[in-house]
Amino acid sequence: MPHFAAKIAGRPLECISNDTPREMAAMRRARDALDAYRTRLTGPPFFDIVIIMPNRFFQSKSRRPIFLLLLIIAVAASLGGYLILHRQNNSKEIMSRAAIASLWNSGEVEKTLTEARKATQAFPFDEYYLSIKGIASYYWALNAQDEETRQQLFEESVVSLRKALAVGVPAKMKAQIYYVLAKAYYQKGDPWFDMAERYFLLAKESGSREQDIPQYLAIVYASKKDYARAAEWFGQALKNDSSDTLLLSAAITYNNIDQREKSRDLLLRLETSASDANIRLKATLLLAQDSFDSGDISAALQRYQEVLKEDPLNVDAWYGLGLVYSKENDQLGARAAFRKVVQIDPNHADARRRLAEKL
């Protein structure tokens, strides 16, 4: 076999033969020296890592975990550096907390929501930006023109505020967050009233002084048919608010727990002074029913007729009129009233049953 001269790993070698152990050792040293290679890792930011991987290094099992640990540390450090740089770059485009607070205080609800969304994209675990986003999306939902958009914004509010609470917010912010979160659940409808109740109570416990909390809780309990608790909260709500809607809801609740005098007083107040015509008619109908149940048939007849003067197609008034005529043994008048009910509402089961009884 031909001989050759070589310089391997910086050391001159004499002519050697492939067939000798000396040549094989030289070849092994050459292979080890050439085993260093450069690996390029992709992903932002791009960087190079030179890894020396001689075969003899891996021949020792005790050294493999050390190499892997060093590799993991290097990758983690690089990614950490990237995230820091990325956050610094993004922060230049994000409004500060003070700037967003100033924007909110100026009444720019939509713009506040837009900036808060940008901020939470850059800082997804920032409790302040999440809180502002949740509050702004709730109030912007109140201005939405279609129900689908409203519900989407209410859901965004709920998710953002729940995230803020999970991350952790200062104690002084909790009452406000609980309050807005409760109202967002309330606006989502009856299926969410349990959650609305929970967060309204938490808002109260956290020191919220919002005066409409008793009103919301009263309506929530009334919808759940927990009339005793509803009456309790209506009592508190009426100290701060005397709106027509609240008075009517309270009157219905008091009637359901047999507090007839309280109910009657509120209905009489609405009958004479309610600014909303529909609420005034509803109060008159309830008073007519109350008069009928109390045996004051003439008062009931008068009130049903008053309702029909303003609303000739009022089904409840026609049905009540039929009951009055039946009580007075005016069968022709009663049947005429019940037929009118079926004419207006063909699916009115009670009126149909009354007509069938007379056949």
GUMARMAR-909915 format. One record per residue (C-alpha): residue number from 1; x, y, z. Coordinates in nm, 3 decimals, decimal comma. Layout:
N
pado i = NUM; c1 = X; c2 = Y; c3 = Z
...
***
This chain:
359
pado i = 1; c1 = 0,000; c2 = 0,000; c3 = 0,000
pado i = 2; c1 = 0,139; c2 = 0,346; c3 = -0,084
pado i = 3; c1 = 0,270; c2 = 0,559; c3 = 0,192
pado i = 4; c1 = 0,167; c2 = 0,922; c3 = 0,253
pado i = 5; c1 = 0,267; c2 = 1,217; c3 = 0,466
pado i = 6; c1 = 0,001; c2 = 1,419; c3 = 0,657
pado i = 7; c1 = -0,041; c2 = 1,677; c3 = 0,925
pado i = 8; c1 = -0,321; c2 = 1,594; c3 = 1,160
pado i = 9; c1 = -0,436; c2 = 1,805; c3 = 1,455
pado i = 10; c1 = -0,125; c2 = 2,016; c3 = 1,425
pado i = 11; c1 = 0,121; c2 = 1,727; c3 = 1,460
pado i = 12; c1 = 0,341; c2 = 1,601; c3 = 1,168
pado i = 13; c1 = 0,311; c2 = 1,236; c3 = 1,096
pado i = 14; c1 = 0,562; c2 = 1,013; c3 = 0,930
pado i = 15; c1 = 0,467; c2 = 0,788; c3 = 0,646
pado i = 16; c1 = 0,219; c2 = 0,537; c3 = 0,783
pado i = 17; c1 = 0,034; c2 = 0,245; c3 = 0,648
pado i = 18; c1 = -0,343; c2 = 0,182; c3 = 0,662
pado i = 19; c1 = -0,274; c2 = -0,161; c3 = 0,794
pado i = 20; c1 = -0,102; c2 = -0,047; c3 = 1,111
pado i = 21; c1 = -0,263; c2 = 0,049; c3 = 1,441
pado i = 22; c1 = -0,069; c2 = 0,372; c3 = 1,425
pado i = 23; c1 = -0,244; c2 = 0,471; c3 = 1,102
pado i = 24; c1 = -0,584; c2 = 0,381; c3 = 1,243
pado i = 25; c1 = -0,519; c2 = 0,598; c3 = 1,552
pado i = 26; c1 = -0,418; c2 = 0,889; c3 = 1,330
pado i = 27; c1 = -0,736; c2 = 0,855; c3 = 1,125
pado i = 28; c1 = -0,944; c2 = 0,851; c3 = 1,444
pado i = 29; c1 = -0,780; c2 = 1,170; c3 = 1,566
pado i = 30; c1 = -0,846; c2 = 1,335; c3 = 1,230
pado i = 31; c1 = -1,213; c2 = 1,236; c3 = 1,242
pado i = 32; c1 = -1,244; c2 = 1,380; c3 = 1,592
pado i = 33; c1 = -1,086; c2 = 1,706; c3 = 1,486
pado i = 34; c1 = -1,325; c2 = 1,739; c3 = 1,194
pado i = 35; c1 = -1,630; c2 = 1,653; c3 = 1,407
pado i = 36; c1 = -1,685; c2 = 2,017; c3 = 1,509
pado i = 37; c1 = -1,966; c2 = 2,169; c3 = 1,304
pado i = 38; c1 = -2,182; c2 = 2,477; c3 = 1,297
pado i = 39; c1 = -2,556; c2 = 2,449; c3 = 1,338
pado i = 40; c1 = -2,793; c2 = 2,730; c3 = 1,248
pado i = 41; c1 = -3,114; c2 = 2,760; c3 = 1,450
pado i = 42; c1 = -3,414; c2 = 2,927; c3 = 1,287
pado i = 43; c1 = -3,665; c2 = 3,156; c3 = 1,455
pado i = 44; c1 = -3,648; c2 = 3,513; c3 = 1,574
pado i = 45; c1 = -3,388; c2 = 3,629; c3 = 1,638
pado i = 46; c1 = -3,157; c2 = 3,426; c3 = 1,411
pado i = 47; c1 = -2,839; c2 = 3,321; c3 = 1,577
pado i = 48; c1 = -2,562; c2 = 3,065; c3 = 1,537
pado i = 49; c1 = -2,438; c2 = 2,815; c3 = 1,790
pado i = 50; c1 = -2,112; c2 = 2,631; c3 = 1,741
pado i = 51; c1 = -2,134; c2 = 2,289; c3 = 1,896
pado i = 52; c1 = -1,825; c2 = 2,074; c3 = 1,935
pado i = 53; c1 = -1,937; c2 = 1,715; c3 = 1,933
pado i = 54; c1 = -1,641; c2 = 1,483; c3 = 1,927
pado i = 55; c1 = -1,731; c2 = 1,121; c3 = 1,929
pado i = 56; c1 = -1,523; c2 = 1,067; c3 = 2,236
pado i = 57; c1 = -1,740; c2 = 1,321; c3 = 2,428
pado i = 58; c1 = -2,049; c2 = 1,108; c3 = 2,376
pado i = 59; c1 = -1,865; c2 = 0,791; c3 = 2,440
pado i = 60; c1 = -1,879; c2 = 0,894; c3 = 2,807
pado i = 61; c1 = -2,238; c2 = 0,855; c3 = 2,929
pado i = 62; c1 = -2,175; c2 = 1,081; c3 = 3,229
pado i = 63; c1 = -2,108; c2 = 1,378; c3 = 2,997
pado i = 64; c1 = -2,428; c2 = 1,356; c3 = 2,792
pado i = 65; c1 = -2,661; c2 = 1,512; c3 = 3,054
pado i = 66; c1 = -2,414; c2 = 1,799; c3 = 3,099
pado i = 67; c1 = -2,417; c2 = 1,873; c3 = 2,728
pado i = 68; c1 = -2,796; c2 = 1,860; c3 = 2,709
pado i = 69; c1 = -2,827; c2 = 2,091; c3 = 3,011
pado i = 70; c1 = -2,590; c2 = 2,342; c3 = 2,854
pado i = 71; c1 = -2,786; c2 = 2,325; c3 = 2,528
pado i = 72; c1 = -3,118; c2 = 2,386; c3 = 2,706
pado i = 73; c1 = -2,971; c2 = 2,681; c3 = 2,900
pado i = 74; c1 = -2,837; c2 = 2,834; c3 = 2,578
pado i = 75; c1 = -3,172; c2 = 2,802; c3 = 2,397
pado i = 76; c1 = -3,366; c2 = 2,935; c3 = 2,697
pado i = 77; c1 = -3,134; c2 = 3,233; c3 = 2,730
pado i = 78; c1 = -3,169; c2 = 3,313; c3 = 2,361
pado i = 79; c1 = -3,548; c2 = 3,290; c3 = 2,369
pado i = 80; c1 = -3,559; c2 = 3,498; c3 = 2,687
pado i = 81; c1 = -3,352; c2 = 3,766; c3 = 2,521
pado i = 82; c1 = -3,583; c2 = 3,765; c3 = 2,222
pado i = 83; c1 = -3,894; c2 = 3,801; c3 = 2,438
pado i = 84; c1 = -3,739; c2 = 4,093; c3 = 2,626
pado i = 85; c1 = -3,647; c2 = 4,269; c3 = 2,302
pado i = 86; c1 = -3,990; c2 = 4,194; c3 = 2,155
pado i = 87; c1 = -4,163; c2 = 4,336; c3 = 2,460
pado i = 88; c1 = -3,947; c2 = 4,649; c3 = 2,454
pado i = 89; c1 = -4,029; c2 = 4,706; c3 = 2,087
pado i = 90; c1 = -4,402; c2 = 4,654; c3 = 2,145
pado i = 91; c1 = -4,408; c2 = 4,878; c3 = 2,449
pado i = 92; c1 = -4,312; c2 = 5,171; c3 = 2,230
pado i = 93; c1 = -4,644; c2 = 5,134; c3 = 2,044
pado i = 94; c1 = -4,864; c2 = 5,076; c3 = 2,353
pado i = 95; c1 = -5,025; c2 = 5,355; c3 = 2,554
pado i = 96; c1 = -4,913; c2 = 5,377; c3 = 2,914
pado i = 97; c1 = -5,154; c2 = 5,306; c3 = 3,197
pado i = 98; c1 = -5,179; c2 = 5,676; c3 = 3,277
pado i = 99; c1 = -5,253; c2 = 5,761; c3 = 2,913
pado i = 100; c1 = -5,529; c2 = 5,501; c3 = 2,886
pado i = 101; c1 = -5,678; c2 = 5,619; c3 = 3,216
pado i = 102; c1 = -5,680; c2 = 5,976; c3 = 3,085
pado i = 103; c1 = -5,842; c2 = 5,859; c3 = 2,761
pado i = 104; c1 = -6,114; c2 = 5,676; c3 = 2,956
pado i = 105; c1 = -6,179; c2 = 5,976; c3 = 3,181
pado i = 106; c1 = -6,226; c2 = 6,193; c3 = 2,873
pado i = 107; c1 = -6,523; c2 = 5,977; c3 = 2,769
pado i = 108; c1 = -6,359; c2 = 5,814; c3 = 2,466
pado i = 109; c1 = -6,501; c2 = 5,466; c3 = 2,531
pado i = 110; c1 = -6,445; c2 = 5,319; c3 = 2,184
pado i = 111; c1 = -6,089; c2 = 5,453; c3 = 2,156
pado i = 112; c1 = -6,012; c2 = 5,330; c3 = 2,507
pado i = 113; c1 = -6,131; c2 = 4,983; c3 = 2,410
pado i = 114; c1 = -5,917; c2 = 4,988; c3 = 2,094
pado i = 115; c1 = -5,603; c2 = 5,086; c3 = 2,284
pado i = 116; c1 = -5,674; c2 = 4,836; c3 = 2,562
pado i = 117; c1 = -5,705; c2 = 4,558; c3 = 2,306
pado i = 118; c1 = -5,364; c2 = 4,651; c3 = 2,161
pado i = 119; c1 = -5,214; c2 = 4,656; c3 = 2,508
pado i = 120; c1 = -5,349; c2 = 4,313; c3 = 2,603
pado i = 121; c1 = -5,210; c2 = 4,165; c3 = 2,282
pado i = 122; c1 = -4,862; c2 = 4,284; c3 = 2,381
pado i = 123; c1 = -4,907; c2 = 4,223; c3 = 2,754
pado i = 124; c1 = -5,166; c2 = 3,944; c3 = 2,787
pado i = 125; c1 = -5,118; c2 = 3,907; c3 = 3,164
pado i = 126; c1 = -5,125; c2 = 4,271; c3 = 3,263
pado i = 127; c1 = -5,411; c2 = 4,305; c3 = 3,513
pado i = 128; c1 = -5,458; c2 = 4,679; c3 = 3,453
pado i = 129; c1 = -5,494; c2 = 4,654; c3 = 3,075
pado i = 130; c1 = -5,723; c2 = 4,351; c3 = 3,114
pado i = 131; c1 = -5,941; c2 = 4,543; c3 = 3,360
pado i = 132; c1 = -5,969; c2 = 4,848; c3 = 3,136
pado i = 133; c1 = -6,050; c2 = 4,628; c3 = 2,838
pado i = 134; c1 = -6,326; c2 = 4,451; c3 = 3,033
pado i = 135; c1 = -6,481; c2 = 4,772; c3 = 3,163
pado i = 136; c1 = -6,463; c2 = 4,951; c3 = 2,827
pado i = 137; c1 = -6,613; c2 = 4,657; c3 = 2,636
pado i = 138; c1 = -6,908; c2 = 4,646; c3 = 2,878
pado i = 139; c1 = -6,994; c2 = 5,013; c3 = 2,837
pado i = 140; c1 = -6,938; c2 = 5,003; c3 = 2,462
pado i = 141; c1 = -7,181; c2 = 4,709; c3 = 2,443
pado i = 142; c1 = -7,454; c2 = 4,933; c3 = 2,582
pado i = 143; c1 = -7,421; c2 = 5,148; c3 = 2,268
pado i = 144; c1 = -7,429; c2 = 4,856; c3 = 2,023
pado i = 145; c1 = -7,714; c2 = 4,865; c3 = 1,773
pado i = 146; c1 = -7,767; c2 = 4,491; c3 = 1,725
pado i = 147; c1 = -7,804; c2 = 4,220; c3 = 1,986
pado i = 148; c1 = -7,535; c2 = 3,992; c3 = 1,844
pado i = 149; c1 = -7,270; c2 = 4,263; c3 = 1,876
pado i = 150; c1 = -7,393; c2 = 4,348; c3 = 2,225
pado i = 151; c1 = -7,359; c2 = 3,989; c3 = 2,341
pado i = 152; c1 = -7,012; c2 = 3,954; c3 = 2,187
pado i = 153; c1 = -6,896; c2 = 4,264; c3 = 2,374
pado i = 154; c1 = -7,051; c2 = 4,145; c3 = 2,699
pado i = 155; c1 = -6,867; c2 = 3,815; c3 = 2,657
pado i = 156; c1 = -6,541; c2 = 4,002; c3 = 2,590
pado i = 157; c1 = -6,603; c2 = 4,199; c3 = 2,909
pado i = 158; c1 = -6,662; c2 = 3,884; c3 = 3,114
pado i = 159; c1 = -6,353; c2 = 3,706; c3 = 2,981
pado i = 160; c1 = -6,124; c2 = 4,007; c3 = 3,030
pado i = 161; c1 = -6,241; c2 = 4,081; c3 = 3,383
pado i = 162; c1 = -6,222; c2 = 3,715; c3 = 3,487
pado i = 163; c1 = -5,863; c2 = 3,703; c3 = 3,353
pado i = 164; c1 = -5,774; c2 = 4,019; c3 = 3,544
pado i = 165; c1 = -5,907; c2 = 3,865; c3 = 3,867
pado i = 166; c1 = -5,717; c2 = 3,542; c3 = 3,798
pado i = 167; c1 = -5,390; c2 = 3,730; c3 = 3,741
pado i = 168; c1 = -5,448; c2 = 3,935; c3 = 4,053
pado i = 169; c1 = -5,569; c2 = 4,292; c3 = 4,090
pado i = 170; c1 = -5,511; c2 = 4,539; c3 = 4,374
pado i = 171; c1 = -5,772; c2 = 4,526; c3 = 4,650
pado i = 172; c1 = -5,885; c2 = 4,880; c3 = 4,573
pado i = 173; c1 = -5,984; c2 = 4,776; c3 = 4,219
pado i = 174; c1 = -6,176; c2 = 4,461; c3 = 4,309
pado i = 175; c1 = -6,504; c2 = 4,629; c3 = 4,403
pado i = 176; c1 = -6,529; c2 = 4,805; c3 = 4,067
pado i = 177; c1 = -6,431; c2 = 4,495; c3 = 3,873
pado i = 178; c1 = -6,684; c2 = 4,279; c3 = 4,060
pado i = 179; c1 = -6,953; c2 = 4,540; c3 = 3,994
pado i = 180; c1 = -6,897; c2 = 4,566; c3 = 3,618
pado i = 181; c1 = -6,855; c2 = 4,188; c3 = 3,587
pado i = 182; c1 = -7,188; c2 = 4,137; c3 = 3,765
pado i = 183; c1 = -7,363; c2 = 4,379; c3 = 3,530
pado i = 184; c1 = -7,210; c2 = 4,208; c3 = 3,227
pado i = 185; c1 = -7,349; c2 = 3,873; c3 = 3,346
pado i = 186; c1 = -7,685; c2 = 4,039; c3 = 3,415
pado i = 187; c1 = -7,698; c2 = 4,175; c3 = 3,060
pado i = 188; c1 = -7,626; c2 = 3,828; c3 = 2,922
pado i = 189; c1 = -7,969; c2 = 3,721; c3 = 3,047
pado i = 190; c1 = -8,149; c2 = 3,484; c3 = 3,283
pado i = 191; c1 = -7,915; c2 = 3,185; c3 = 3,238
pado i = 192; c1 = -7,635; c2 = 3,396; c3 = 3,388
pado i = 193; c1 = -7,826; c2 = 3,546; c3 = 3,681
pado i = 194; c1 = -7,654; c2 = 3,313; c3 = 3,930
pado i = 195; c1 = -7,318; c2 = 3,462; c3 = 3,831
pado i = 196; c1 = -7,464; c2 = 3,813; c3 = 3,841
pado i = 197; c1 = -7,587; c2 = 3,748; c3 = 4,196
pado i = 198; c1 = -7,246; c2 = 3,617; c3 = 4,301
pado i = 199; c1 = -7,050; c2 = 3,917; c3 = 4,177
pado i = 200; c1 = -7,300; c2 = 4,179; c3 = 4,295
pado i = 201; c1 = -7,268; c2 = 4,034; c3 = 4,645
pado i = 202; c1 = -6,887; c2 = 4,030; c3 = 4,614
pado i = 203; c1 = -6,897; c2 = 4,392; c3 = 4,504
pado i = 204; c1 = -7,097; c2 = 4,481; c3 = 4,816
pado i = 205; c1 = -6,860; c2 = 4,285; c3 = 5,039
pado i = 206; c1 = -6,562; c2 = 4,459; c3 = 4,878
pado i = 207; c1 = -6,699; c2 = 4,800; c3 = 4,966
pado i = 208; c1 = -6,876; c2 = 4,908; c3 = 4,648
pado i = 209; c1 = -7,107; c2 = 5,202; c3 = 4,705
pado i = 210; c1 = -7,294; c2 = 5,176; c3 = 4,376
pado i = 211; c1 = -7,655; c2 = 5,258; c3 = 4,462
pado i = 212; c1 = -7,814; c2 = 5,037; c3 = 4,196
pado i = 213; c1 = -7,677; c2 = 4,709; c3 = 4,334
pado i = 214; c1 = -7,987; c2 = 4,648; c3 = 4,552
pado i = 215; c1 = -8,208; c2 = 4,705; c3 = 4,246
pado i = 216; c1 = -8,016; c2 = 4,453; c3 = 4,038
pado i = 217; c1 = -8,018; c2 = 4,197; c3 = 4,318
pado i = 218; c1 = -8,391; c2 = 4,245; c3 = 4,373
pado i = 219; c1 = -8,465; c2 = 4,182; c3 = 4,005
pado i = 220; c1 = -8,231; c2 = 3,882; c3 = 3,998
pado i = 221; c1 = -8,402; c2 = 3,721; c3 = 4,297
pado i = 222; c1 = -8,748; c2 = 3,801; c3 = 4,158
pado i = 223; c1 = -8,658; c2 = 3,629; c3 = 3,830
pado i = 224; c1 = -8,546; c2 = 3,325; c3 = 4,031
pado i = 225; c1 = -8,880; c2 = 3,336; c3 = 4,215
pado i = 226; c1 = -8,699; c2 = 3,393; c3 = 4,543
pado i = 227; c1 = -8,954; c2 = 3,658; c3 = 4,635
pado i = 228; c1 = -8,856; c2 = 3,686; c3 = 5,000
pado i = 229; c1 = -8,501; c2 = 3,795; c3 = 4,916
pado i = 230; c1 = -8,630; c2 = 4,004; c3 = 4,629
pado i = 231; c1 = -8,859; c2 = 4,195; c3 = 4,865
pado i = 232; c1 = -8,569; c2 = 4,255; c3 = 5,103
pado i = 233; c1 = -8,354; c2 = 4,405; c3 = 4,830
pado i = 234; c1 = -8,643; c2 = 4,602; c3 = 4,681
pado i = 235; c1 = -8,686; c2 = 4,763; c3 = 5,021
pado i = 236; c1 = -8,326; c2 = 4,887; c3 = 5,005
pado i = 237; c1 = -8,348; c2 = 4,981; c3 = 4,638
pado i = 238; c1 = -8,656; c2 = 5,199; c3 = 4,684
pado i = 239; c1 = -8,463; c2 = 5,418; c3 = 4,928
pado i = 240; c1 = -8,235; c2 = 5,529; c3 = 4,643
pado i = 241; c1 = -8,452; c2 = 5,494; c3 = 4,333
pado i = 242; c1 = -8,819; c2 = 5,544; c3 = 4,256
pado i = 243; c1 = -8,825; c2 = 5,475; c3 = 3,883
pado i = 244; c1 = -9,147; c2 = 5,341; c3 = 3,731
pado i = 245; c1 = -8,986; c2 = 5,011; c3 = 3,637
pado i = 246; c1 = -8,849; c2 = 4,953; c3 = 3,985
pado i = 247; c1 = -9,182; c2 = 5,041; c3 = 4,150
pado i = 248; c1 = -9,370; c2 = 4,800; c3 = 3,924
pado i = 249; c1 = -9,121; c2 = 4,517; c3 = 3,985
pado i = 250; c1 = -9,140; c2 = 4,576; c3 = 4,360
pado i = 251; c1 = -9,521; c2 = 4,578; c3 = 4,353
pado i = 252; c1 = -9,532; c2 = 4,244; c3 = 4,170
pado i = 253; c1 = -9,284; c2 = 4,094; c3 = 4,415
pado i = 254; c1 = -9,477; c2 = 4,214; c3 = 4,721
pado i = 255; c1 = -9,795; c2 = 4,070; c3 = 4,572
pado i = 256; c1 = -9,627; c2 = 3,731; c3 = 4,523
pado i = 257; c1 = -9,537; c2 = 3,710; c3 = 4,893
pado i = 258; c1 = -9,885; c2 = 3,825; c3 = 5,002
pado i = 259; c1 = -9,778; c2 = 4,171; c3 = 5,110
pado i = 260; c1 = -10,087; c2 = 4,311; c3 = 4,942
pado i = 261; c1 = -10,089; c2 = 4,648; c3 = 5,113
pado i = 262; c1 = -9,735; c2 = 4,733; c3 = 5,003
pado i = 263; c1 = -9,814; c2 = 4,612; c3 = 4,653
pado i = 264; c1 = -10,136; c2 = 4,811; c3 = 4,633
pado i = 265; c1 = -9,971; c2 = 5,133; c3 = 4,754
pado i = 266; c1 = -9,704; c2 = 5,113; c3 = 4,486
pado i = 267; c1 = -9,957; c2 = 5,031; c3 = 4,212
pado i = 268; c1 = -10,181; c2 = 5,323; c3 = 4,310
pado i = 269; c1 = -9,877; c2 = 5,549; c3 = 4,291
pado i = 270; c1 = -9,797; c2 = 5,423; c3 = 3,942
pado i = 271; c1 = -10,158; c2 = 5,447; c3 = 3,825
pado i = 272; c1 = -10,167; c2 = 5,817; c3 = 3,897
pado i = 273; c1 = -9,812; c2 = 5,933; c3 = 3,829
pado i = 274; c1 = -9,624; c2 = 5,690; c3 = 3,603
pado i = 275; c1 = -9,467; c2 = 5,869; c3 = 3,309
pado i = 276; c1 = -9,457; c2 = 5,549; c3 = 3,102
pado i = 277; c1 = -9,803; c2 = 5,473; c3 = 2,956
pado i = 278; c1 = -9,738; c2 = 5,099; c3 = 2,936
pado i = 279; c1 = -9,638; c2 = 5,081; c3 = 3,301
pado i = 280; c1 = -9,942; c2 = 5,285; c3 = 3,398
pado i = 281; c1 = -10,170; c2 = 5,041; c3 = 3,212
pado i = 282; c1 = -9,994; c2 = 4,744; c3 = 3,370
pado i = 283; c1 = -10,047; c2 = 4,896; c3 = 3,716
pado i = 284; c1 = -10,419; c2 = 4,949; c3 = 3,640
pado i = 285; c1 = -10,452; c2 = 4,587; c3 = 3,527
pado i = 286; c1 = -10,289; c2 = 4,461; c3 = 3,845
pado i = 287; c1 = -10,514; c2 = 4,682; c3 = 4,055
pado i = 288; c1 = -10,816; c2 = 4,548; c3 = 3,866
pado i = 289; c1 = -10,706; c2 = 4,193; c3 = 3,944
pado i = 290; c1 = -10,650; c2 = 4,288; c3 = 4,306
pado i = 291; c1 = -11,000; c2 = 4,438; c3 = 4,326
pado i = 292; c1 = -11,151; c2 = 4,124; c3 = 4,169
pado i = 293; c1 = -10,966; c2 = 3,896; c3 = 4,413
pado i = 294; c1 = -11,082; c2 = 4,115; c3 = 4,704
pado i = 295; c1 = -11,444; c2 = 4,095; c3 = 4,592
pado i = 296; c1 = -11,472; c2 = 4,456; c3 = 4,475
pado i = 297; c1 = -11,628; c2 = 4,363; c3 = 4,139
pado i = 298; c1 = -11,739; c2 = 4,716; c3 = 4,045
pado i = 299; c1 = -11,387; c2 = 4,857; c3 = 4,096
pado i = 300; c1 = -11,244; c2 = 4,573; c3 = 3,887
pado i = 301; c1 = -11,497; c2 = 4,638; c3 = 3,608
pado i = 302; c1 = -11,416; c2 = 5,008; c3 = 3,605
pado i = 303; c1 = -11,041; c2 = 4,953; c3 = 3,579
pado i = 304; c1 = -11,068; c2 = 4,690; c3 = 3,302
pado i = 305; c1 = -11,283; c2 = 4,930; c3 = 3,101
pado i = 306; c1 = -11,029; c2 = 5,210; c3 = 3,156
pado i = 307; c1 = -10,753; c2 = 4,993; c3 = 3,015
pado i = 308; c1 = -10,963; c2 = 4,902; c3 = 2,708
pado i = 309; c1 = -11,026; c2 = 5,269; c3 = 2,636
pado i = 310; c1 = -10,651; c2 = 5,322; c3 = 2,592
pado i = 311; c1 = -10,570; c2 = 4,977; c3 = 2,451
pado i = 312; c1 = -10,873; c2 = 4,814; c3 = 2,279
pado i = 313; c1 = -10,677; c2 = 4,498; c3 = 2,196
pado i = 314; c1 = -10,546; c2 = 4,431; c3 = 2,545
pado i = 315; c1 = -10,599; c2 = 4,057; c3 = 2,593
pado i = 316; c1 = -10,560; c2 = 4,065; c3 = 2,972
pado i = 317; c1 = -10,825; c2 = 4,335; c3 = 3,007
pado i = 318; c1 = -11,076; c2 = 4,146; c3 = 2,786
pado i = 319; c1 = -11,017; c2 = 3,825; c3 = 2,979
pado i = 320; c1 = -11,059; c2 = 4,004; c3 = 3,312
pado i = 321; c1 = -11,378; c2 = 4,163; c3 = 3,182
pado i = 322; c1 = -11,508; c2 = 3,817; c3 = 3,096
pado i = 323; c1 = -11,439; c2 = 3,701; c3 = 3,452
pado i = 324; c1 = -11,624; c2 = 4,003; c3 = 3,590
pado i = 325; c1 = -11,930; c2 = 3,934; c3 = 3,371
pado i = 326; c1 = -11,922; c2 = 3,567; c3 = 3,476
pado i = 327; c1 = -11,915; c2 = 3,671; c3 = 3,840
pado i = 328; c1 = -12,219; c2 = 3,892; c3 = 3,777
pado i = 329; c1 = -12,394; c2 = 3,602; c3 = 3,595
pado i = 330; c1 = -12,388; c2 = 3,795; c3 = 3,268
pado i = 331; c1 = -12,321; c2 = 3,490; c3 = 3,050
pado i = 332; c1 = -12,374; c2 = 3,672; c3 = 2,719
pado i = 333; c1 = -12,131; c2 = 3,946; c3 = 2,819
pado i = 334; c1 = -11,880; c2 = 3,689; c3 = 2,945
pado i = 335; c1 = -11,892; c2 = 3,480; c3 = 2,626
pado i = 336; c1 = -11,854; c2 = 3,793; c3 = 2,413
pado i = 337; c1 = -11,548; c2 = 3,895; c3 = 2,613
pado i = 338; c1 = -11,392; c2 = 3,548; c3 = 2,592
pado i = 339; c1 = -11,458; c2 = 3,531; c3 = 2,215
pado i = 340; c1 = -11,281; c2 = 3,866; c3 = 2,182
pado i = 341; c1 = -10,983; c2 = 3,720; c3 = 2,366
pado i = 342; c1 = -10,964; c2 = 3,422; c3 = 2,126
pado i = 343; c1 = -11,006; c2 = 3,654; c3 = 1,830
pado i = 344; c1 = -10,701; c2 = 3,855; c3 = 1,941
pado i = 345; c1 = -10,503; c2 = 3,555; c3 = 2,066
pado i = 346; c1 = -10,621; c2 = 3,221; c3 = 1,916
pado i = 347; c1 = -10,386; c2 = 3,032; c3 = 2,149
pado i = 348; c1 = -10,529; c2 = 3,170; c3 = 2,473
pado i = 349; c1 = -10,600; c2 = 2,841; c3 = 2,654
pado i = 350; c1 = -10,797; c2 = 2,985; c3 = 2,947
pado i = 351; c1 = -11,042; c2 = 3,174; c3 = 2,726
pado i = 352; c1 = -11,097; c2 = 2,865; c3 = 2,508
pado i = 353; c1 = -11,164; c2 = 2,654; c3 = 2,816
pado i = 354; c1 = -11,416; c2 = 2,909; c3 = 2,942
pado i = 355; c1 = -11,598; c2 = 2,905; c3 = 2,609
pado i = 356; c1 = -11,600; c2 = 2,524; c3 = 2,602
pado i = 357; c1 = -11,759; c2 = 2,511; c3 = 2,947
pado i = 358; c1 = -12,060; c2 = 2,701; c3 = 2,818
pado i = 359; c1 = -12,127; c2 = 2,476; c3 = 2,516
***
